[in-house]
Structures are given as structure tokens and as C-alpha cells.
């Protein structure tokens, strides 16, 4: 994902990194805004992506309350359970 008006990372660098990944499963998420203006839904999406690729089963735990839920996720998720402190916490 990239912020289109990022003041720290040039857009061309983001696009070059995306092109360098040889994976067949890749999606570029581009959002208007500066580096620290990442939309909340993109952070949720990133948590689900890393959980899926590092083997942890996640349904909608990263979704904010009131967002869509799956059949296996009916109860509200406490805020502390939504986002790991670091990527190694996903394993």
C-alpha cells in the first residue's frame, strides 16, 4: 500500500518495489494523503494479509466493530486483540 502524497517515500520507489515482487498474488493499495494519513481500513487489511501469509487463522478480528462480520465472528472483538504490537506477534 502507498500514500499517494507521501512526504517520506517517493511514489516511484513504492511502485518499483511493487513491480519487483514476482508473486502472482499481489494488489497495490494506493490512497490519497500523506505518510501518516493511512486509512484505518488499510491497516485492517494489512493485518489480515500478514496473518494469512504467516499461517495464523483470522476471520474478521482486524475489522472494527460495526464492520462486516463472518459467520464465525459474531461477538465483538476487544480493541487490544485487533492489532499486534509487531509482526512477530502474528506467528
C-alpha positions as CSV (number, residue, x, y, z in Angstrom):
1,X,0.0,0.0,0.0
2,X,1.2,3.5,-0.6
3,X,0.1,7.0,0.3
4,X,0.0,9.0,-2.9
5,X,1.3,12.2,-1.4
6,X,3.8,10.6,1.0
7,X,6.4,13.1,2.0
8,X,8.9,10.4,3.2
9,X,8.9,7.7,0.5
10,X,8.8,8.7,-3.2
11,X,5.9,7.3,-5.1
12,X,8.3,5.9,-7.7
13,X,10.1,3.8,-5.0
14,X,6.7,2.3,-3.9
15,X,5.9,1.4,-7.5
16,X,9.3,-0.1,-8.1
17,X,9.1,-2.2,-5.0
18,X,5.6,-3.4,-6.1
19,X,7.0,-4.3,-9.6
20,X,9.9,-6.2,-8.0
21,X,7.6,-8.7,-6.3
22,X,7.2,-11.7,-8.5
23,X,4.2,-13.1,-6.7
24,X,1.0,-13.8,-8.7
25,X,-1.0,-12.7,-5.6
26,X,-0.3,-9.0,-5.2
27,X,-2.5,-6.0,-5.0
28,X,-1.4,-2.3,-4.9
29,X,-3.4,-0.2,-2.4
30,X,-3.0,3.5,-3.2
31,X,-4.6,6.1,-1.1
32,X,-4.7,9.9,-1.2
33,X,-2.8,11.5,1.6
34,X,0.5,11.9,3.4
35,X,2.6,9.3,5.1
36,X,0.7,9.2,8.4
37,X,-2.8,9.6,6.9
38,X,-3.2,5.9,6.1
39,X,-6.9,5.0,6.3
40,X,-7.9,2.7,9.2
41,X,-9.3,0.1,6.8
42,X,-5.9,-0.3,5.1
43,X,-4.3,-1.1,8.5
44,X,-7.0,-3.8,9.0
45,X,-6.3,-5.1,5.5
46,X,-2.6,-5.3,6.3
47,X,-3.2,-7.3,9.5
48,X,-5.3,-9.8,7.6
49,X,-2.7,-10.1,4.8
50,X,0.1,-10.8,7.2
51,X,-1.9,-13.2,9.3
52,X,-3.0,-15.1,6.1
53,X,0.6,-15.4,4.8
54,X,2.2,-16.3,8.1
55,X,-0.3,-19.0,8.9
56,X,-2.5,-17.6,11.6
57,X,-6.2,-18.1,11.1
58,X,-8.0,-14.8,11.1
59,X,-11.6,-14.1,10.1
60,X,-12.6,-10.6,10.9
61,X,-10.6,-9.9,14.1
62,X,-8.9,-6.9,12.5
63,X,-12.2,-5.3,11.5
64,X,-13.6,-2.5,13.5
65,X,-16.8,-3.2,15.4
66,X,-19.8,-2.5,13.2
67,X,-18.0,-3.5,10.0
68,X,-18.9,-6.8,8.3
69,X,-18.5,-10.0,10.2
70,X,-18.3,-13.6,9.1
71,X,-20.5,-16.4,10.4
72,X,-17.6,-17.5,12.7
73,X,-17.2,-14.0,14.2
74,X,-20.4,-12.9,15.9
75,X,-19.0,-11.4,19.1
76,X,-17.4,-8.0,19.3
77,X,-13.6,-8.1,19.3
78,X,-11.8,-6.2,22.1
79,X,-9.6,-3.4,20.7
80,X,-6.4,-4.9,22.1
81,X,-7.0,-8.1,20.1
82,X,-7.2,-6.3,16.7
83,X,-3.7,-5.1,16.1
84,X,-0.4,-6.9,17.1
85,X,2.4,-4.8,18.5
86,X,4.8,-6.2,15.9
87,X,4.7,-8.7,13.0
88,X,6.3,-11.5,15.0
89,X,3.2,-11.4,17.3
90,X,1.2,-12.9,14.3
91,X,3.0,-16.2,14.4
